[in-house]
Amino acid sequence: MRPAEELSRIIEMAWEDRTPFEAIENLYGVSEPAVIDIMRANLKRKTFNNWRKRVNGRKTKHLKLRPDEVSRGYCPTQYKVVSKR
């Protein structure tokens, strides 16, 4: 059983279009089929089905299929700095 925080991060990384499954495996030791099982167990059925449709065949989710020009694992606006007023 994984801690809730770790499970949450795995799910978040799986949702990210530019984060390859290999990155999840390197960080958490979770293979692509195991990520799919985690998503199936933790998402509503419709949400899981939508995620599978989106991820299936997405070149950025697999390092071997990823175009050379994709050099980072996240969108530049993903980690926005929130200014405190």
Backbone atoms as SQL, in Angstrom:
CREATE TABLE atoms (id INTEGER PRIMARY KEY, chain TEXT, resi INTEGER, resn TEXT, atom TEXT, x REAL, y REAL, z REAL);
INSERT INTO atoms VALUES
  (1, 'A', 1, 'MET', 'N', 0.848, -1.193, 0.000),
  (2, 'A', 1, 'MET', 'CA', 0.000, 0.000, 0.000),
  (3, 'A', 1, 'MET', 'C', 0.885, 1.245, 0.000),
  (4, 'A', 2, 'ARG', 'N', 0.609, 2.150, -0.888),
  (5, 'A', 2, 'ARG', 'CA', 1.390, 3.381, -1.018),
  (6, 'A', 2, 'ARG', 'C', 0.760, 4.489, -0.171),
  (7, 'A', 3, 'PRO', 'N', 1.603, 5.388, 0.339),
  (8, 'A', 3, 'PRO', 'CA', 1.056, 6.546, 1.069),
  (9, 'A', 3, 'PRO', 'C', 0.172, 7.378, 0.138),
  (10, 'A', 4, 'ALA', 'N', -0.828, 8.017, 0.699),
  (11, 'A', 4, 'ALA', 'CA', -1.792, 8.794, -0.097),
  (12, 'A', 4, 'ALA', 'C', -1.103, 9.893, -0.895),
  (13, 'A', 5, 'GLU', 'N', -0.102, 10.532, -0.317),
  (14, 'A', 5, 'GLU', 'CA', 0.605, 11.612, -1.010),
  (15, 'A', 5, 'GLU', 'C', 1.331, 11.082, -2.253),
  (16, 'A', 6, 'GLU', 'N', 1.967, 9.934, -2.122),
  (17, 'A', 6, 'GLU', 'CA', 2.673, 9.325, -3.252),
  (18, 'A', 6, 'GLU', 'C', 1.688, 8.882, -4.332),
  (19, 'A', 7, 'LEU', 'N', 0.608, 8.285, -3.932),
  (20, 'A', 7, 'LEU', 'CA', -0.429, 7.855, -4.866),
  (21, 'A', 7, 'LEU', 'C', -0.993, 9.056, -5.617),
  (22, 'A', 8, 'SER', 'N', -1.220, 10.140, -4.908),
  (23, 'A', 8, 'SER', 'CA', -1.734, 11.360, -5.518),
  (24, 'A', 8, 'SER', 'C', -0.756, 11.894, -6.565),
  (25, 'A', 9, 'ARG', 'N', 0.531, 11.855, -6.256),
  (26, 'A', 9, 'ARG', 'CA', 1.537, 12.352, -7.198),
  (27, 'A', 9, 'ARG', 'C', 1.628, 11.453, -8.437),
  (28, 'A', 10, 'ILE', 'N', 1.515, 10.155, -8.263),
  (29, 'A', 10, 'ILE', 'CA', 1.534, 9.234, -9.402),
  (30, 'A', 10, 'ILE', 'C', 0.352, 9.532, -10.323),
  (31, 'A', 11, 'ILE', 'N', -0.820, 9.732, -9.746),
  (32, 'A', 11, 'ILE', 'CA', -2.016, 10.049, -10.534),
  (33, 'A', 11, 'ILE', 'C', -1.832, 11.382, -11.253),
  (34, 'A', 12, 'GLU', 'N', -1.288, 12.361, -10.559),
  (35, 'A', 12, 'GLU', 'CA', -1.051, 13.668, -11.162),
  (36, 'A', 12, 'GLU', 'C', -0.081, 13.555, -12.341),
  (37, 'A', 13, 'MET', 'N', 0.993, 12.799, -12.166),
  (38, 'A', 13, 'MET', 'CA', 1.969, 12.618, -13.245),
  (39, 'A', 13, 'MET', 'C', 1.359, 11.870, -14.426),
  (40, 'A', 14, 'ALA', 'N', 0.491, 10.918, -14.146),
  (41, 'A', 14, 'ALA', 'CA', -0.163, 10.170, -15.216),
  (42, 'A', 14, 'ALA', 'C', -1.080, 11.080, -16.034),
  (43, 'A', 15, 'TRP', 'N', -1.702, 12.059, -15.379),
  (44, 'A', 15, 'TRP', 'CA', -2.577, 13.004, -16.089),
  (45, 'A', 15, 'TRP', 'C', -1.785, 13.955, -16.968),
  (46, 'A', 16, 'GLU', 'N', -0.565, 14.275, -16.569),
  (47, 'A', 16, 'GLU', 'CA', 0.245, 15.247, -17.310),
  (48, 'A', 16, 'GLU', 'C', 0.621, 14.680, -18.676),
  (49, 'A', 17, 'ASP', 'N', 0.334, 15.418, -19.724),
  (50, 'A', 17, 'ASP', 'CA', 0.590, 14.948, -21.079),
  (51, 'A', 17, 'ASP', 'C', 2.074, 14.753, -21.369),
  (52, 'A', 18, 'ARG', 'N', 2.919, 15.569, -20.815),
  (53, 'A', 18, 'ARG', 'CA', 4.343, 15.514, -21.152),
  (54, 'A', 18, 'ARG', 'C', 5.167, 14.640, -20.203),
  (55, 'A', 19, 'THR', 'N', 4.566, 14.099, -19.190),
  (56, 'A', 19, 'THR', 'CA', 5.307, 13.231, -18.272),
  (57, 'A', 19, 'THR', 'C', 5.229, 11.800, -18.772),
  (58, 'A', 20, 'PRO', 'N', 6.358, 11.233, -19.206),
  (59, 'A', 20, 'PRO', 'CA', 6.325, 9.866, -19.732),
  (60, 'A', 20, 'PRO', 'C', 6.161, 8.832, -18.614),
  (61, 'A', 21, 'PHE', 'N', 5.612, 7.697, -18.986),
  (62, 'A', 21, 'PHE', 'CA', 5.454, 6.612, -18.013),
  (63, 'A', 21, 'PHE', 'C', 6.802, 6.192, -17.437),
  (64, 'A', 22, 'GLU', 'N', 7.858, 6.327, -18.231),
  (65, 'A', 22, 'GLU', 'CA', 9.198, 5.949, -17.760),
  (66, 'A', 22, 'GLU', 'C', 9.638, 6.820, -16.588),
  (67, 'A', 23, 'ALA', 'N', 9.236, 8.089, -16.577),
  (68, 'A', 23, 'ALA', 'CA', 9.566, 8.974, -15.464),
  (69, 'A', 23, 'ALA', 'C', 8.875, 8.517, -14.186),
  (70, 'A', 24, 'ILE', 'N', 7.635, 8.087, -14.307),
  (71, 'A', 24, 'ILE', 'CA', 6.895, 7.579, -13.141),
  (72, 'A', 24, 'ILE', 'C', 7.576, 6.316, -12.625),
  (73, 'A', 25, 'GLU', 'N', 7.991, 5.461, -13.542),
  (74, 'A', 25, 'GLU', 'CA', 8.666, 4.228, -13.136),
  (75, 'A', 25, 'GLU', 'C', 10.003, 4.520, -12.467),
  (76, 'A', 26, 'ASN', 'N', 10.761, 5.482, -13.006),
  (77, 'A', 26, 'ASN', 'CA', 12.056, 5.829, -12.399),
  (78, 'A', 26, 'ASN', 'C', 11.900, 6.415, -11.007),
  (79, 'A', 27, 'LEU', 'N', 10.886, 7.242, -10.809),
  (80, 'A', 27, 'LEU', 'CA', 10.687, 7.892, -9.510),
  (81, 'A', 27, 'LEU', 'C', 10.030, 6.990, -8.471),
  (82, 'A', 28, 'TYR', 'N', 9.038, 6.207, -8.901),
  (83, 'A', 28, 'TYR', 'CA', 8.227, 5.456, -7.945),
  (84, 'A', 28, 'TYR', 'C', 8.267, 3.943, -8.130),
  (85, 'A', 29, 'GLY', 'N', 8.965, 3.475, -9.165),
  (86, 'A', 29, 'GLY', 'CA', 9.048, 2.034, -9.395),
  (87, 'A', 29, 'GLY', 'C', 7.730, 1.422, -9.836),
  (88, 'A', 30, 'VAL', 'N', 6.903, 2.211, -10.502),
  (89, 'A', 30, 'VAL', 'CA', 5.580, 1.758, -10.937),
  (90, 'A', 30, 'VAL', 'C', 5.581, 1.685, -12.465),
  (91, 'A', 31, 'SER', 'N', 5.365, 0.496, -13.005),
  (92, 'A', 31, 'SER', 'CA', 5.357, 0.309, -14.454),
  (93, 'A', 31, 'SER', 'C', 4.085, 0.888, -15.072),
  (94, 'A', 32, 'GLU', 'N', 4.073, 1.006, -16.395),
  (95, 'A', 32, 'GLU', 'CA', 2.886, 1.528, -17.085),
  (96, 'A', 32, 'GLU', 'C', 1.632, 0.711, -16.767),
  (97, 'A', 33, 'PRO', 'N', 1.678, -0.627, -16.845),
  (98, 'A', 33, 'PRO', 'CA', 0.461, -1.386, -16.490),
  (99, 'A', 33, 'PRO', 'C', 0.012, -1.139, -15.046),
  (100, 'A', 34, 'ALA', 'N', 0.968, -0.953, -14.129),
  (101, 'A', 34, 'ALA', 'CA', 0.610, -0.675, -12.736),
  (102, 'A', 34, 'ALA', 'C', -0.006, 0.716, -12.606),
  (103, 'A', 35, 'VAL', 'N', 0.493, 1.690, -13.387),
  (104, 'A', 35, 'VAL', 'CA', -0.100, 3.036, -13.382),
  (105, 'A', 35, 'VAL', 'C', -1.545, 2.951, -13.871),
  (106, 'A', 36, 'ILE', 'N', -1.774, 2.178, -14.909),
  (107, 'A', 36, 'ILE', 'CA', -3.135, 1.998, -15.427),
  (108, 'A', 36, 'ILE', 'C', -4.037, 1.393, -14.351),
  (109, 'A', 37, 'ASP', 'N', -3.526, 0.405, -13.619),
  (110, 'A', 37, 'ASP', 'CA', -4.301, -0.199, -12.528),
  (111, 'A', 37, 'ASP', 'C', -4.602, 0.821, -11.431),
  (112, 'A', 38, 'ILE', 'N', -3.613, 1.661, -11.105),
  (113, 'A', 38, 'ILE', 'CA', -3.809, 2.709, -10.084),
  (114, 'A', 38, 'ILE', 'C', -4.891, 3.677, -10.545),
  (115, 'A', 39, 'MET', 'N', -4.810, 4.080, -11.808),
  (116, 'A', 39, 'MET', 'CA', -5.801, 5.024, -12.339),
  (117, 'A', 39, 'MET', 'C', -7.191, 4.384, -12.329),
  (118, 'A', 40, 'ARG', 'N', -7.278, 3.127, -12.733),
  (119, 'A', 40, 'ARG', 'CA', -8.571, 2.423, -12.762),
  (120, 'A', 40, 'ARG', 'C', -9.181, 2.342, -11.361),
  (121, 'A', 41, 'ALA', 'N', -8.342, 2.099, -10.358),
  (122, 'A', 41, 'ALA', 'CA', -8.830, 1.923, -8.989),
  (123, 'A', 41, 'ALA', 'C', -9.186, 3.248, -8.305),
  (124, 'A', 42, 'ASN', 'N', -8.621, 4.356, -8.790),
  (125, 'A', 42, 'ASN', 'CA', -8.789, 5.618, -8.074),
  (126, 'A', 42, 'ASN', 'C', -9.608, 6.673, -8.808),
  (127, 'A', 43, 'LEU', 'N', -10.006, 6.381, -10.028),
  (128, 'A', 43, 'LEU', 'CA', -10.817, 7.323, -10.789),
  (129, 'A', 43, 'LEU', 'C', -12.206, 6.738, -11.018),
  (130, 'A', 44, 'LYS', 'N', -13.165, 7.621, -11.230),
  (131, 'A', 44, 'LYS', 'CA', -14.488, 7.156, -11.634),
  (132, 'A', 44, 'LYS', 'C', -14.353, 6.508, -13.004),
  (133, 'A', 45, 'ARG', 'N', -15.241, 5.598, -13.314),
  (134, 'A', 45, 'ARG', 'CA', -15.149, 4.836, -14.574),
  (135, 'A', 45, 'ARG', 'C', -15.078, 5.739, -15.800),
  (136, 'A', 46, 'LYS', 'N', -15.949, 6.720, -15.886),
  (137, 'A', 46, 'LYS', 'CA', -15.986, 7.635, -17.038),
  (138, 'A', 46, 'LYS', 'C', -14.679, 8.432, -17.125),
  (139, 'A', 47, 'THR', 'N', -14.190, 8.893, -15.993),
  (140, 'A', 47, 'THR', 'CA', -12.944, 9.650, -15.957),
  (141, 'A', 47, 'THR', 'C', -11.781, 8.778, -16.390),
  (142, 'A', 48, 'PHE', 'N', -11.749, 7.547, -15.907),
  (143, 'A', 48, 'PHE', 'CA', -10.700, 6.610, -16.321),
  (144, 'A', 48, 'PHE', 'C', -10.760, 6.363, -17.823),
  (145, 'A', 49, 'ASN', 'N', -11.959, 6.110, -18.360),
  (146, 'A', 49, 'ASN', 'CA', -12.105, 5.868, -19.790),
  (147, 'A', 49, 'ASN', 'C', -11.633, 7.066, -20.614),
  (148, 'A', 50, 'ASN', 'N', -11.965, 8.275, -20.158),
  (149, 'A', 50, 'ASN', 'CA', -11.505, 9.480, -20.854),
  (150, 'A', 50, 'ASN', 'C', -9.979, 9.593, -20.810),
  (151, 'A', 51, 'TRP', 'N', -9.397, 9.290, -19.668),
  (152, 'A', 51, 'TRP', 'CA', -7.936, 9.327, -19.531),
  (153, 'A', 51, 'TRP', 'C', -7.283, 8.316, -20.470),
  (154, 'A', 52, 'ARG', 'N', -7.812, 7.096, -20.518),
  (155, 'A', 52, 'ARG', 'CA', -7.243, 6.059, -21.392),
  (156, 'A', 52, 'ARG', 'C', -7.322, 6.469, -22.856),
  (157, 'A', 53, 'LYS', 'N', -8.434, 7.059, -23.260),
  (158, 'A', 53, 'LYS', 'CA', -8.564, 7.519, -24.643),
  (159, 'A', 53, 'LYS', 'C', -7.521, 8.591, -24.954),
  (160, 'A', 54, 'ARG', 'N', -7.320, 9.496, -24.007),
  (161, 'A', 54, 'ARG', 'CA', -6.374, 10.586, -24.213),
  (162, 'A', 54, 'ARG', 'C', -4.931, 10.098, -24.232),
  (163, 'A', 55, 'VAL', 'N', -4.597, 9.176, -23.360),
  (164, 'A', 55, 'VAL', 'CA', -3.216, 8.705, -23.217),
  (165, 'A', 55, 'VAL', 'C', -2.851, 7.689, -24.302),
  (166, 'A', 56, 'ASN', 'N', -3.819, 6.915, -24.743),
  (167, 'A', 56, 'ASN', 'CA', -3.555, 5.856, -25.708),
  (168, 'A', 56, 'ASN', 'C', -2.983, 6.436, -27.006),
  (169, 'A', 57, 'GLY', 'N', -1.760, 6.065, -27.323),
  (170, 'A', 57, 'GLY', 'CA', -1.113, 6.535, -28.540),
  (171, 'A', 57, 'GLY', 'C', -0.467, 7.903, -28.436),
  (172, 'A', 58, 'ARG', 'N', -0.519, 8.531, -27.280),
  (173, 'A', 58, 'ARG', 'CA', 0.097, 9.854, -27.103),
  (174, 'A', 58, 'ARG', 'C', 1.614, 9.690, -27.091),
  (175, 'A', 59, 'LYS', 'N', 2.267, 10.321, -28.032),
  (176, 'A', 59, 'LYS', 'CA', 3.709, 10.150, -28.197),
  (177, 'A', 59, 'LYS', 'C', 4.520, 10.686, -27.026),
  (178, 'A', 60, 'THR', 'N', 4.029, 11.692, -26.346),
  (179, 'A', 60, 'THR', 'CA', 4.799, 12.274, -25.244),
  (180, 'A', 60, 'THR', 'C', 4.760, 11.415, -23.980),
  (181, 'A', 61, 'LYS', 'N', 3.899, 10.402, -23.925),
  (182, 'A', 61, 'LYS', 'CA', 3.821, 9.541, -22.740),
  (183, 'A', 61, 'LYS', 'C', 4.826, 8.394, -22.782),
  (184, 'A', 62, 'HIS', 'N', 5.569, 8.264, -23.880),
  (185, 'A', 62, 'HIS', 'CA', 6.567, 7.203, -24.018),
  (186, 'A', 62, 'HIS', 'C', 7.853, 7.796, -24.567),
  (187, 'A', 63, 'LEU', 'N', 8.952, 7.629, -23.869),
  (188, 'A', 63, 'LEU', 'CA', 10.219, 8.225, -24.299),
  (189, 'A', 63, 'LEU', 'C', 10.634, 7.777, -25.691),
  (190, 'A', 64, 'LYS', 'N', 10.396, 6.520, -26.037),
  (191, 'A', 64, 'LYS', 'CA', 10.810, 6.013, -27.348),
  (192, 'A', 64, 'LYS', 'C', 10.015, 6.645, -28.488),
  (193, 'A', 65, 'LEU', 'N', 8.791, 7.067, -28.232),
  (194, 'A', 65, 'LEU', 'CA', 7.948, 7.670, -29.266),
  (195, 'A', 65, 'LEU', 'C', 8.042, 9.196, -29.282),
  (196, 'A', 66, 'ARG', 'N', 8.644, 9.759, -28.257),
  (197, 'A', 66, 'ARG', 'CA', 8.671, 11.204, -28.060),
  (198, 'A', 66, 'ARG', 'C', 9.549, 11.896, -29.104),
  (199, 'A', 67, 'PRO', 'N', 9.032, 12.942, -29.731),
  (200, 'A', 67, 'PRO', 'CA', 9.853, 13.702, -30.685),
  (201, 'A', 67, 'PRO', 'C', 11.050, 14.346, -29.984),
  (202, 'A', 68, 'ASP', 'N', 12.132, 14.512, -30.702),
  (203, 'A', 68, 'ASP', 'CA', 13.350, 15.077, -30.120),
  (204, 'A', 68, 'ASP', 'C', 13.157, 16.499, -29.592),
  (205, 'A', 69, 'GLU', 'N', 12.246, 17.267, -30.204),
  (206, 'A', 69, 'GLU', 'CA', 12.053, 18.649, -29.774),
  (207, 'A', 69, 'GLU', 'C', 11.351, 18.775, -28.421),
  (208, 'A', 70, 'VAL', 'N', 10.772, 17.698, -27.915),
  (209, 'A', 70, 'VAL', 'CA', 10.153, 17.716, -26.586),
  (210, 'A', 70, 'VAL', 'C', 11.243, 17.385, -25.582),
  (211, 'A', 71, 'SER', 'N', 11.732, 18.424, -24.923),
  (212, 'A', 71, 'SER', 'CA', 12.882, 18.234, -24.042),
  (213, 'A', 71, 'SER', 'C', 12.538, 18.341, -22.563),
  (214, 'A', 72, 'ARG', 'N', 11.313, 18.672, -22.240),
  (215, 'A', 72, 'ARG', 'CA', 10.957, 18.807, -20.831),
  (216, 'A', 72, 'ARG', 'C', 9.702, 17.992, -20.542),
  (217, 'A', 73, 'GLY', 'N', 9.483, 17.720, -19.275),
  (218, 'A', 73, 'GLY', 'CA', 8.372, 16.874, -18.895),
  (219, 'A', 73, 'GLY', 'C', 7.141, 17.626, -18.461),
  (220, 'A', 74, 'TYR', 'N', 7.149, 18.954, -18.604),
  (221, 'A', 74, 'TYR', 'CA', 5.983, 19.706, -18.179),
  (222, 'A', 74, 'TYR', 'C', 5.838, 20.967, -19.014),
  (223, 'A', 75, 'CYS', 'N', 4.670, 21.527, -18.999),
  (224, 'A', 75, 'CYS', 'CA', 4.376, 22.764, -19.698),
  (225, 'A', 75, 'CYS', 'C', 4.974, 23.931, -18.901),
  (226, 'A', 76, 'PRO', 'N', 5.524, 24.959, -19.557),
  (227, 'A', 76, 'PRO', 'CA', 6.138, 26.072, -18.825),
  (228, 'A', 76, 'PRO', 'C', 5.183, 26.775, -17.861),
  (229, 'A', 77, 'THR', 'N', 3.891, 26.727, -18.120),
  (230, 'A', 77, 'THR', 'CA', 2.933, 27.397, -17.242),
  (231, 'A', 77, 'THR', 'C', 2.363, 26.475, -16.165),
  (232, 'A', 78, 'GLN', 'N', 2.833, 25.227, -16.127),
  (233, 'A', 78, 'GLN', 'CA', 2.275, 24.266, -15.181),
  (234, 'A', 78, 'GLN', 'C', 2.568, 24.631, -13.726),
  (235, 'A', 79, 'TYR', 'N', 3.778, 25.051, -13.464),
  (236, 'A', 79, 'TYR', 'CA', 4.172, 25.373, -12.081),
  (237, 'A', 79, 'TYR', 'C', 4.256, 26.875, -11.938),
  (238, 'A', 80, 'LYS', 'N', 3.106, 27.498, -11.850),
  (239, 'A', 80, 'LYS', 'CA', 3.031, 28.958, -11.757),
  (240, 'A', 80, 'LYS', 'C', 3.394, 29.413, -10.356),
  (241, 'A', 81, 'VAL', 'N', 4.091, 30.520, -10.299),
  (242, 'A', 81, 'VAL', 'CA', 4.425, 31.131, -9.022),
  (243, 'A', 81, 'VAL', 'C', 3.274, 32.055, -8.640),
  (244, 'A', 82, 'VAL', 'N', 2.709, 31.823, -7.481),
  (245, 'A', 82, 'VAL', 'CA', 1.587, 32.627, -7.018),
  (246, 'A', 82, 'VAL', 'C', 2.137, 33.748, -6.167),
  (247, 'A', 83, 'SER', 'N', 1.844, 34.974, -6.574),
  (248, 'A', 83, 'SER', 'CA', 2.325, 36.116, -5.792),
  (249, 'A', 83, 'SER', 'C', 1.374, 36.368, -4.637),
  (250, 'A', 84, 'LYS', 'N', 1.957, 36.667, -3.495),
  (251, 'A', 84, 'LYS', 'CA', 1.157, 36.958, -2.300),
  (252, 'A', 84, 'LYS', 'C', 1.065, 38.467, -2.155),
  (253, 'A', 85, 'ARG', 'N', -0.133, 38.933, -1.974),
  (254, 'A', 85, 'ARG', 'CA', -0.331, 40.383, -1.836),
  (255, 'A', 85, 'ARG', 'C', -0.529, 40.760, -0.410);
